[in-house]
Amino acid sequence: MTAWLAHLYTASGAVFAFLAALAVIEFDYRAAFFWLFLQVIVDGTDGALARALRVSERLPWFNGAKLDDIIDYLTYVFVPALFVWRAILVPETWIVYVTSAMLLSSAYGFNRDDAKTEDYFFTGFPSYWNIVVFYMMVLRLPDTVNGVILLALAVMVFVPLRYVYPSRTPVMRVPTNVMAAIWGVLIGLMLWQYPAISQPVLYGSLVFPVYYFGLSFILQLKTTKATKSGT
């Protein structure tokens, strides 16, 4: 029974995806981001819960990883693509092309065998479109700049760089998770303030994304150097 409850916890993300999509269509962007925020919390904790309850041992025939991937695609990719369309975050003539790039690149990224490596890294840009779109909404960047950023990130899905898996990458796990928790609190505060977000909170929240990408690229460089020195 507890194993099914763990899967139900993961599956709740599908409901959050539906509610977020409805909110986007109704132009209630604050509510949409709230539902996506809840799903990120679920996504960040369901794996630990499943391991603690030994779900794979108790229900070996039910693929929780596949369930997780389906929900992640909905909430990290599909709903953010709806945002790009509904909020017109890119030039109108670009919308179909940009959203198609997001959807198709992530479909590829989610289905490659090494999307999550054995040493717990993501391969290629890990489709954090929900976070990217959120910052585009609050920073109010020019639509052309948004379009270029989104297309560039779609290309980065195919580039086999390794990105930190915050809850599982062993390197710098404690500081990474502490910073991620602080960042989560700041995101929650931004949602509370939305759309009138205070500048200190907004720019303070950017510290973690900068840290995340910086750490990922530093570890990638170390891996590349180690590989070259070993050949």
LUMDREN-203898 format. One line per 5 residues: number of its first residue (from 1); their letters; for each residue x negated, y, z negated of C-alpha. Coordinates in nm, 4 decimals. Each point is the difference from the previous one (the first is absolute). Example, Ala and Ser with C-alpha at 12.3 -4.5 7.8 and 13.67 -1.06 7.14 Angstrom:
! LUMDREN-203898
1 = AS = -1.2300 -0.4500 -0.7800  -0.1370 0.3440 0.0660
END
This chain:
! LUMDREN-203898
1 = MTAWL = 0.0000 0.0000 0.0000  -0.2772 0.2441 -0.0896  -0.1681 -0.0668 0.3357  0.3182 0.1010 0.1823  0.0241 0.3134 -0.2131
6 = AHLYT = -0.3503 0.0944 0.1133  0.1025 -0.0435 0.3642  0.3182 0.1982 -0.0653  -0.2155 0.2782 -0.1428  -0.2010 0.0055 0.3222
11 = ASGAV = 0.3163 -0.0218 0.2126  0.1470 0.3079 -0.1715  -0.2317 0.1973 0.2274  0.2277 -0.0859 0.2938  0.2871 0.1752 -0.1770
16 = FAFLA = -0.2217 0.3004 -0.0694  -0.0940 0.0043 0.3698  0.3675 0.0057 0.0980  0.0804 0.2786 -0.2456  -0.3017 0.1995 0.1168
21 = ALAVI = 0.1041 -0.0385 0.3651  0.3525 0.1198 -0.0806  -0.1404 0.3007 -0.1846  -0.2270 0.0913 0.2916  0.2902 -0.0165 0.2452
26 = EFDYR = 0.2022 0.2239 -0.2327  -0.2909 0.2505 -0.0245  -0.0397 -0.0721 -0.3716  -0.3775 -0.0271 0.0135  -0.0506 0.0284 -0.3758
31 = AAFFW = 0.2213 -0.3030 -0.0623  -0.1707 -0.1920 0.2802  -0.3423 0.0586 -0.1506  0.1362 -0.0981 -0.3410  0.1090 -0.3413 0.1315
36 = LFLQV = -0.3332 -0.0466 0.1755  -0.1767 0.0962 -0.3236  0.1905 -0.2699 -0.1883  -0.0972 -0.2545 0.2631  -0.3683 0.0942 -0.0340
41 = IVDGT = 0.0287 -0.0693 -0.3740  0.1552 -0.3402 0.0755  -0.2643 -0.0731 0.2627  -0.2783 0.0911 -0.2397  0.1263 -0.2281 -0.2764
46 = DGALA = 0.1769 -0.2961 0.1592  -0.3217 -0.1817 0.0872  -0.1233 0.0051 -0.3594  0.3419 -0.1176 -0.1162  0.0030 -0.2844 0.2529
51 = RALRV = -0.3480 -0.1149 -0.1056  0.0904 0.0191 -0.3685  0.3092 -0.2150 0.0583  -0.1886 -0.2415 0.2317  0.2649 0.0491 0.2641
56 = SERLP = -0.1949 -0.1750 0.2771  -0.0246 -0.3130 -0.2170  0.3667 -0.0025 -0.0998  0.1403 0.0825 0.3448  -0.2694 -0.1188 0.2427
61 = WFNGA = 0.2473 -0.0195 0.2889  0.1049 0.3680 -0.0207  -0.2401 0.2488 0.1613  -0.0135 0.3031 -0.2273  -0.2832 0.1534 0.2022
66 = KLDDI = 0.2179 0.0031 0.3125  0.2853 0.1592 -0.1969  -0.2405 0.2648 -0.1260  -0.1253 0.0734 0.3522  0.3537 0.0401 0.1367
71 = IDYLT = 0.0893 0.2514 -0.2693  -0.3312 0.1815 0.0339  0.0582 0.0407 0.3730  0.3438 0.1488 -0.0662  -0.1121 0.2422 -0.2693
76 = YVFVP = -0.3550 0.0855 0.1048  0.0637 0.0135 0.3754  0.3603 0.0017 0.1208  0.1514 0.2512 -0.2439  -0.2958 0.2410 0.0406
81 = ALFVW = 0.0529 -0.0214 0.3779  0.3604 0.1052 -0.0656  -0.1363 0.2986 -0.1920  -0.2114 0.1035 0.2976  0.3099 -0.0112 0.2208
86 = RAILV = 0.2534 0.1570 -0.2364  -0.2193 0.2745 -0.1446  -0.1606 0.0661 0.3421  -0.3492 -0.0162 -0.1493  -0.1624 -0.0092 0.3441
91 = PETWI = 0.0847 0.1822 0.3229  0.3368 -0.1292 0.1217  -0.1462 -0.1259 0.3256  -0.2503 -0.2086 -0.2018  0.2472 -0.1703 -0.2345
96 = VYVTS = 0.0559 -0.3228 0.1946  -0.3712 -0.0379 0.0714  -0.1152 0.0705 -0.3563  0.2603 -0.2191 -0.1689  -0.0702 -0.2773 0.2506
101 = AMLLS = -0.3710 0.0256 -0.0820  0.0776 -0.0285 -0.3714  0.2364 -0.2952 0.0410  -0.2063 -0.1984 0.2499  -0.3416 0.0560 -0.1577
106 = SAYGF = 0.1310 -0.1078 -0.3389  0.1732 -0.3034 0.1520  -0.3459 -0.1009 0.1193  -0.1652 0.0882 -0.3308  0.2477 -0.1963 -0.2100
111 = NRDDA = -0.0437 -0.3143 0.2077  -0.3743 -0.0325 0.0341  -0.1391 -0.2886 -0.2057  -0.2569 0.2219 -0.1704  0.2432 0.2812 -0.0842
116 = KTEDY = -0.0906 -0.0803 -0.3618  -0.3497 -0.1421 -0.0378  -0.1025 -0.2754 -0.2396  -0.1884 0.2552 -0.2123  0.3115 0.2207 -0.0195
121 = FFTGF = -0.0391 0.2780 0.2523  0.2381 0.1161 0.2701  -0.1294 -0.0177 0.3573  0.0804 0.3114 0.2033  0.2066 0.2951 -0.1201
126 = PSYWN = 0.2469 -0.1673 -0.2404  0.3149 0.1673 0.1356  0.0506 0.2464 -0.2845  0.2370 0.1939 0.2236  0.2341 0.0766 -0.2891
131 = IVVFY = -0.2766 0.1900 -0.1797  -0.1175 0.1741 0.3172  0.3524 0.1149 0.0864  0.0617 0.1174 -0.3567  -0.3049 0.2265 0.0107
136 = MMVLR = 0.0988 0.1277 0.3425  0.3379 0.0981 -0.1433  -0.1429 0.1821 -0.3013  -0.3037 0.1567 0.1702  0.2157 0.1155 0.2932
141 = LPDTV = -0.2750 -0.0409 0.2549  0.0595 0.1051 0.3629  0.1851 -0.2699 0.1919  -0.2837 -0.0363 0.2509  -0.2498 -0.0617 -0.2804
146 = NGVIL = 0.2355 -0.2610 -0.1465  0.0259 -0.1732 0.3351  -0.3763 -0.0162 0.0446  -0.0483 -0.1355 -0.3527  0.2628 -0.2696 0.0450
151 = LALAV = -0.1377 -0.1109 0.3356  -0.3544 -0.0063 -0.1388  0.1098 -0.2162 -0.2929  0.1829 -0.2332 0.2395  -0.3321 -0.0498 0.1797
156 = MVFVP = -0.1732 -0.0602 -0.3350  0.2264 -0.3010 -0.0590  -0.1978 -0.1745 0.2764  -0.3430 0.1058 -0.1285  -0.1244 -0.2807 -0.2301
161 = LRYVY = -0.1087 0.2188 -0.2884  0.0636 -0.1377 -0.3484  0.2253 0.1990 -0.2332  0.0337 -0.0447 -0.3740  0.2919 -0.2110 -0.1218
166 = PSRTP = 0.0589 0.2073 -0.3169  0.1467 -0.2677 -0.2257  -0.2372 -0.2810 0.1061  -0.3324 0.1256 0.1416  -0.2513 -0.0855 -0.2756
171 = VMRVP = -0.2353 0.2926 0.0675  0.0897 0.3034 -0.2164  0.3344 -0.1629 -0.0815  0.0498 0.1664 -0.3401  -0.0706 0.3618 0.1052
176 = TNVMA = 0.1925 -0.0553 0.3223  0.3081 -0.1217 -0.1829  -0.0245 0.2735 -0.2646  -0.0187 0.2634 0.2729  0.2830 -0.1712 0.1893
181 = AIWGV = 0.2176 0.0125 -0.3125  -0.0714 0.3713 -0.0481  0.0704 0.0582 0.3677  0.3307 -0.1863 -0.0364  0.1007 0.2309 -0.2851
186 = LIGLM = -0.0867 0.3037 0.2133  0.2027 -0.1379 0.2918  0.2938 -0.0512 -0.2347  -0.0354 0.3605 -0.1191  -0.0133 0.1204 0.3612
191 = LWQYP = 0.3213 -0.1877 0.0749  0.1605 0.1644 -0.3011  -0.1089 0.3433 0.1253  0.0710 -0.0632 0.3703  0.0241 0.2081 0.2131
196 = AISQP = -0.1515 0.2772 -0.2202  -0.3172 -0.1848 -0.1024  -0.2576 0.1857 -0.2086  -0.3347 0.0401 0.1740  -0.2160 -0.1364 -0.2882
201 = VLYGS = 0.2052 -0.3212 -0.0071  -0.0077 -0.0336 0.3790  -0.3728 0.0497 0.0412  -0.0794 -0.1943 -0.3163  0.1867 -0.2954 0.1483
206 = LVFPV = -0.2328 0.0021 0.3004  -0.2971 -0.1008 -0.2154  0.0964 -0.3669 0.0014  0.0534 -0.0343 0.3784  -0.3393 0.1652 0.0551
211 = YYFGL = -0.1564 -0.2350 -0.2558  0.1728 -0.3003 0.1577  -0.1222 0.0657 0.3523  -0.3428 0.1087 -0.1245  -0.0466 -0.3202 -0.2013
216 = SFILQ = 0.1247 -0.2117 0.2907  -0.2473 0.1552 0.2439  -0.2913 -0.0232 -0.2465  0.0697 -0.3688 -0.0597  0.0313 -0.0536 0.3751
221 = LKTTK = -0.3429 0.1565 0.0538  -0.1501 -0.2246 -0.2694  0.1576 -0.3067 0.1586  -0.1293 0.0966 0.3439  -0.3508 0.0602 -0.1338
226 = ATKSG = 0.0027 -0.3298 -0.1890  0.1126 -0.1835 0.3123  -0.2722 0.1574 0.2137  -0.2717 -0.0695 -0.2558  0.1091 -0.3618 -0.0183
231 = T = -0.0301 -0.0578 0.3746
END
